[in-house]
Amino acid sequence: MKKLFIQLTLANLTLLLLVTIWGHFISSEQASKSAFDVLVGIVAVFTAFIHSVIYTYFIATAKFVERAVEEHGYSKPDAINQAKSNKRKSFRYAFLAMFITMTAAFLTYWGSRAIRHDLAIWRGWPAIASYLAILTNIYAAKIEWKYILANGVITDDILNTVSDLNP
């Protein structure tokens, strides 16, 4: 599972970086600008998807710990609170990363001449928002991985304890 999360996180960060760099080389008059706008939207939705998948992992882990305490007699009931706390702490940063990435995507679209015959906003805002989205996603990934590893310790302990109780 951790290997899959690493691959998804790296794919997300790579796509964000590639789209940001490509955005510097495309002009509003090019025919490929509308295709670029669509790609920006797809990458933004992919970012939201990745953070949602990781957040779903935290929900499942919290339920797993709760069930281990209730049904299998796991002797550390504070593990439930720790798993739920990890979920809450990681969600803040994941939500912030999704929000800033979506904002960058909207600014890219609004900064396009495709909407109006003049620029709707200053063309530098999408670039600034894109770099901010990359930095926020890197930081969110760091925080998410901190808590994924913390949950891994809890679940490994549960699996070892429960397998010792029920040989």
Order of alpha helices (4+ residues) and beta strands (2+ residues): alpha-alpha-alpha-alpha
